Amino acid sequence: MTTFRRRVAEWRSPSLRRGSLWVPQWFPKTAVVCGSREVAMAFPHLQQPSFLLASLKADSINKPFAQRCQDLVKVIEDFPAKELHAIFPWLVESIFGSLDGVLLGWNLRCLQGRMSPVEYSIAMEFLDPGGPMMKLVYKLQAEDYKFDFPVSYLPGPVKASIQERVLPDSPLYHNKVQFPPTGGLGLHLALNPFEYYMFFFALSLITQKPLPGALHIRTSDCAYFILVDRYLSWFLPTEGSVLPPFSSSPGGPSPSPAPRTPAMPFASYGLHHTSLLKRHVSHQTSVNADPASHEIWRSETLLQVFVEMWLHHYSLEMYQKMQSPHAKLEVLHYRLSVSSALHSPAQPSLQALHAYQESFTPTEEHVLVVRLLLKHLHAFSNSLKPEQVSPSTHSHATSPLEEFKRAAVPRFVQQKLYLFLQHCFGHWPLDASFRAVLEMWLSYLQPWRYAPEKPAPSSDCQPRAVSERWAPFVQENLLMYTKLFVGFLSRALRTDLVSPKNALMVFRVAKVFAQPNLAEMIQKGEQLFLEPELVIPHRQHRLFTASPFTGSFLSSWPPAVTDTSFKVKSHVYSLEGQDCKYTPMFGPEVRTLVLRLAQLITQAKQTAKSISDQCGESTPGRPFLSWLGFYSTDTNGCYPANDLDEMGQDSVRKTDEYLEKALEYLCQMFRLSEAQLAQLTLALGTTQDENGKKQLPDCIVGEDGLILTPLGRYQIINGLRRFDIEYQGDLELQPIRSYEIASLVRMLFRLSSAINQRFAGQMAALCARADFLGSFCRYHLTEPGLAGRRLLSPVARGSAASRARGPRLSLRFLGSYRTLLSLLLAFFVASLFCVGPLTCALLLVLGYLLYAVAMTLLTERSKLHQL
């Protein structure tokens, strides 16, 4: 192995270059004298690319990380693109891991600067947009190399569509799909180096599963998250233009990727139009041409890759629903079944249904990265100058980057983000981790937060009103506001609002939607959508009701539509289809849901206060030894369905504040009056009783007792109300508690059972006596309060008499940790005063007898008063 590495080092030495080949010193001299063609023919197994790859693979096993990166930098600098293209796929996979998730690569999602500062700094420098890895990409890009990417690792909807031989709607896949000559299963995409690199980088967020120890790693501190931010800032700049790539030769920047001829015919979602870039360049002179216009394709490719890999995941039902009518018709043409196109939507074939088996569940880290993308896209789009924002000012003098800023969100992000959010709202667990999805949604709904101009803060601490400038954005994203708000309401109605984390989520949504002027904008958008269509040309209607994402950003601009109502209708129909049933956000159905949420908020506030009062009352009564865990906790004392007990009184205060403000914001948005809230509160029976305690769950009286209603089940599941449950069985047979020694309790039970069986007659005779001895025996040998115990179950009432038990001895109290520790503590204190164990035991017995005599007298006196 050492000899092999020495030879590899000699072969890689720059001083041994012969023409276009790198010749090792251990080659025979006759081979060195021969030309490069003779060497290649004599030693076909020693071609440089494969030998270089083998050398780098050996180094990746034997050398430390820092040394490997230094060697890679030298290889990228010294070797030409002809010899580097063979190592490029291996290098990308070794960095980002394999597509099947088996190889972790550099594990960028767990690499942090504070945990591994050396490896972190080296990796970030190597993968920086201006670092060695991107130099390698540009060096290969200049030679127009292509790399195969398997279709089987693409997102589920894309994979199913390509396997059905229907071109996906994204222009990212146009002219790239390649079929094997025999028509087998080896579908792949022919990608240029930049696309290949970005595909792996984006997919590593999905395919690479985090390690078990990475659950406590903060996502924003990881190398992957920071690299995403750097790539976005570099290729989607908010100031200036996109920096040109590094040129590997004096010839200038690398050319844009040339389109490839598809290997087999495809049915496309849309028509191909003239490239915007070509149209832009053709209308300018070469002197005034913007150099950045030649590199707009990198910005577009980066955005399309991120959107396709991160957002193009949803259920099969959505996949079928979101196919445009044009695409369905072409699929039917492709299957020679055009006759049914006018009567029923096209269903994918059995092959596509079998291929689309993706059960996608995004992780919290995935959602946080998507939120970073959305925040940067808002800043990127808002960096347009005021005179460039309106499409009416569009002219040939506008740079492609400015046009891209205007079109980035509506043409690339809106549709897939809407589906992604719908998927998350419908499939995310009903727990506090939904906060990540919620914040991602709220970030998209508030582009004004990322505008360069900041309005002056108001002096009265009131929230700033949303400017009318954002009315077009609200109207063109109407479903993002209205339908997803209804989806959030349905989630909130099924969560425990007593939990501070859930209360915070309701507060966040209510606060965002209650911003001044936002509700009016949403209402105006709904009015525009619901107003009747009067005069709309049929051809124009077909153009805009079809999916607006059929073409690339590099397609020619559609004609500007000045009809605002038509824009809103086009947005809704493109996302939900022509036959969608729109539910107005300010209509009666949603208002009913808001009223239900207001009821639950009021109920949760009262429940939180009840929990706080109950826990506050039970805490002072606990004995001194409860901190050791020996206190017999009452499982009915506090609600187990929320985290208030763990968070403390401060959490109760925060919950009350969140719910109070959320209720106030909802009343502002939907104009709810206090009289309405009071009436609904009384209807639900959420008012407290005279003693200020919580009531029983909502139920009705049946033949066999109380029967829970659906509302009562909801109250019990969410810990809002509960029944007062008491143990009604034999106290000797109740389950062993956590503060008891199990083996000792069982032994004491057998001992007391033997004594009770042996002396049952004598104990009954003693307890039947009417003198003080009889009272003393009854106090110790009978269960107190057995006759007056409540029997809540109607079935148990009939057999109550059969469970009457006679006098018996119970020694179970000796199996308690608390009792034993108290005895040990008493013996220890006695030893400090030089009192022996026997004397101490006698004193304890004497003290207990005095206590028992006193309690017997008090018990008999209380019985006389009751008579």
Secondary structure by P-SEA (a helix, b strand, c coil): caaaaaaaaaaacccccccccccccccccccccccaaaaaaacccccaaaaaaaaaaaaaccccaaaaaaaaaaaaacccccccccaaaaaaaaacccccccccccccccccccccaaaaaaaaaaaccccaaaaaaaaaaaabbbbbbbcccccaaaaaaaaacccccccccccccccccccccbbbbbccaaaaaaaaaaacccccccccccccccccccaaaaaaaaaaaaccccccccccccccccccccccbbbbcccccccccccccccaaaaaaaaccccccccccccaaaaaaaaaaaaaaccccccaaaaaaaccaaaaaaaaaaaccccccccccccccaaaaaaacccccccaaaaaaaaaaaaaaaaaaacccccccccccccccccaaaaaaacccccccaaaaaaaaaaaaccccccccaaaaaaaaaaaaccccccccccccccccccccccccaaaaaaaacccccaaaaaaaaaaaacccccaaaaaaaaaaaaaaaccaaaaaaaaaaaaaacccccccaaaaaaccccccccccccccccccccaaaaaaaaaaaaccccccccccccaaaaaaaaaaaaaaaaaaaaaaaaaaaaaaaaaacccccccccccccccccccccccccccaaaaaaaaaaaaaaaaaaaaaacccaaaaaaaaaaacccccccccccccbbbbccccccccaaaaaaaaacccccccccccccccccccccccaaaaaaaaaaaaaaaaacaaaaaaaaacccaaaaaaaacccccccccccccccccccccccccccbbbbccccccaaaaaaaaaaaaaaaaacccaaaaaaaaaaaaaaaaaaaaaaaaaaaaaac
